[in-house]
Amino acid sequence: MVQLLDEHHVAVLADDPRLRRHFTRVMIEHLRALPETDVVSIDGTRLVDLPSIAGELTRLADRPAGHVERMTIDDVIDLLRDWPGTPHHRYFFWRDADVLLDADVDLFAELVNALFAVAAEREHLNAEPLILQRAILVGNAKLGAYAEDENGQFFRWREDEDSSSPFWEILSCVERPPVITYRLDD
């Protein structure tokens, strides 16, 4: 799995919640044991709207939480861009990612796009320090169905209604997000 993460974001799928929990625990322990590695463990069970996303990410970045109710997706993108620390690898490990997908598919797509695009910026546009950043999304069959949807953010960048995309540079140099799926219960 770690080798897959060198080049890809990974959607990890299993219908059995015990299998997902076991994989999450073992994988996070393994990643945290690697040198120069930061693991951001996102609890997806409570992510159902933008304020809950902003609150979770603000808490994990150890930032003041006073304004999370007013944060926009652009504020979340800025937070991801300015994440503290300079490890060689950073993994955003989002367990129960299917909860937000169930609650709001458009917001899910925006957050996934933000995670993937900020990772691409770090790798392709920021010269120093190079941080290889990847997202690992763990969920059930619904996440699997989304992962197979060629119109979703696992296959393409999100198209903004206007031309002022916060990721216009990435869109011009990286064709699509590098995402693969991995089934635990096959």
C-alpha positions in Angstrom: 0.0 0.0 0.0 2.8 2.5 0.8 4.3 1.9 -2.6 0.9 2.7 -4.2 0.8 6.0 -2.2 4.1 7.2 -3.8 2.2 7.9 -7.0 -1.5 7.7 -6.1 -4.3 8.8 -3.8 -6.2 5.6 -2.8 -9.9 4.9 -2.2 -10.0 1.9 0.2 -13.3 0.0 0.0 -14.9 -2.6 2.3 -18.5 -3.2 3.2 -17.6 -4.7 6.6 -17.0 -1.8 9.1 -14.8 -4.0 11.3 -12.5 -4.7 8.3 -12.3 -0.9 7.6 -11.5 -0.1 11.2 -8.8 -2.8 11.4 -7.2 -1.6 8.1 -7.4 2.0 9.3 -5.7 1.2 12.7 -2.9 -0.9 11.1 -2.2 1.4 8.2 -2.1 4.6 10.4 0.3 2.9 12.8 2.5 1.8 9.9 2.5 5.2 8.3 3.2 7.0 11.6 6.3 4.8 12.1 7.8 6.0 8.8 10.5 8.7 9.2 9.6 12.3 8.1 5.9 11.4 7.7 2.9 13.2 8.9 -0.5 11.4 9.2 -3.6 13.5 9.4 -6.4 11.2 10.6 -9.7 12.7 9.6 -12.8 11.3 11.4 -15.4 11.2 8.7 -18.3 10.1 10.9 -19.1 13.7 11.7 -18.4 15.4 8.4 -21.8 16.2 6.9 -21.5 19.9 6.0 -19.0 22.6 5.4 -18.8 23.8 9.1 -18.1 20.3 10.3 -15.4 19.9 7.7 -13.9 23.3 8.6 -14.1 22.4 12.3 -12.4 19.0 11.9 -9.6 20.4 9.7 -9.0 23.5 11.8 -8.8 21.2 14.9 -6.3 18.9 13.2 -4.2 21.8 12.0 -4.2 23.1 15.6 -5.6 26.5 14.5 -8.1 28.7 16.4 -11.7 27.5 15.8 -13.5 30.7 16.3 -14.6 31.3 12.7 -15.4 27.8 11.3 -19.1 28.5 10.9 -18.2 31.2 8.3 -15.5 29.3 6.4 -16.0 28.7 2.7 -14.5 26.0 0.6 -11.8 28.5 -0.4 -10.9 28.9 3.3 -10.6 25.2 3.5 -8.3 25.2 0.5 -6.2 27.9 2.1 -6.0 25.8 5.3 -4.9 22.7 3.3 -2.3 24.8 1.4 -0.9 26.3 4.7 -0.9 23.0 6.7 1.7 23.1 9.5 5.0 21.2 9.2 7.3 20.2 6.4 7.6 16.4 6.4 8.7 14.5 3.4 5.3 12.7 3.2 1.9 13.8 4.4 -1.1 11.5 4.4 -4.6 12.7 4.8 -6.3 9.5 6.1 -10.1 10.1 5.8 -12.0 7.3 7.4 -15.7 6.9 6.8 -15.5 9.2 3.8 -18.8 7.8 2.6 -20.6 9.7 5.4 -20.1 13.1 3.6 -20.8 11.4 0.3 -24.2 10.3 1.6 -24.9 13.8 3.1 -23.8 16.0 0.2 -22.3 14.6 -2.9 -21.4 18.1 -4.3 -19.6 19.1 -1.1 -17.8 15.7 -1.1 -16.6 16.4 -4.7 -15.4 19.8 -3.7 -13.4 18.5 -0.7 -11.9 15.6 -2.7 -11.0 18.0 -5.5 -9.3 20.3 -2.9 -7.3 17.5 -1.3 -6.1 16.2 -4.6 -5.4 19.6 -6.1 -3.5 20.9 -3.1 -1.4 17.7 -3.2 -0.6 18.2 -6.9 0.3 21.8 -6.2 2.8 20.7 -3.5 4.3 18.2 -5.8 4.4 20.0 -9.1 4.3 23.7 -8.4 6.0 24.3 -5.0 9.8 24.0 -5.3 10.6 24.0 -1.6 10.0 22.1 0.5 8.8 19.2 -1.6 6.1 17.4 0.4 4.5 14.3 -1.2 0.9 14.6 0.0 -1.7 11.9 -0.6 -5.2 11.2 0.5 -6.5 7.9 1.6 -10.3 7.7 1.7 -11.8 4.7 3.4 -15.4 3.8 3.0 -18.2 1.4 1.9 -19.7 0.4 -1.5 -21.1 3.9 -2.0 -17.6 5.3 -2.1 -16.8 2.5 -4.5 -19.6 3.5 -6.8 -18.4 7.1 -6.7 -14.8 5.9 -7.4 -16.1 4.2 -10.6 -18.0 7.3 -11.8 -16.0 8.8 -14.7 -17.7 12.1 -14.0 -16.5 12.2 -10.4 -13.4 13.8 -8.9 -11.5 10.5 -8.9 -11.3 10.8 -12.7 -11.2 14.5 -13.4 -10.7 17.9 -11.9 -13.8 19.7 -10.7 -15.0 22.3 -13.2 -15.8 25.7 -11.7 -18.7 27.8 -13.1 -16.3 30.8 -13.5 -12.8 31.0 -14.8 -11.2 32.0 -11.5 -10.6 28.4 -10.3 -8.2 28.3 -7.3 -6.5 25.5 -9.1 -6.0 26.8 -12.6 -2.3 26.2 -12.6 -2.8 22.5 -11.7 -5.5 22.0 -14.3 -3.0 23.1 -16.9 -0.1 20.9 -15.9 -1.7 17.7 -14.4 -4.3 16.0 -16.6 -6.3 14.3 -13.9 -5.9 13.3 -10.2 -3.9 10.1 -9.8 -6.4 7.9 -7.9 -6.7 4.1 -7.6 -9.1 2.0 -5.7 -8.2 -0.9 -3.4 -10.8 -3.4 -2.2 -10.2 -5.0 1.2 -12.9 -7.7 1.0 -12.3 -9.3 -2.4 
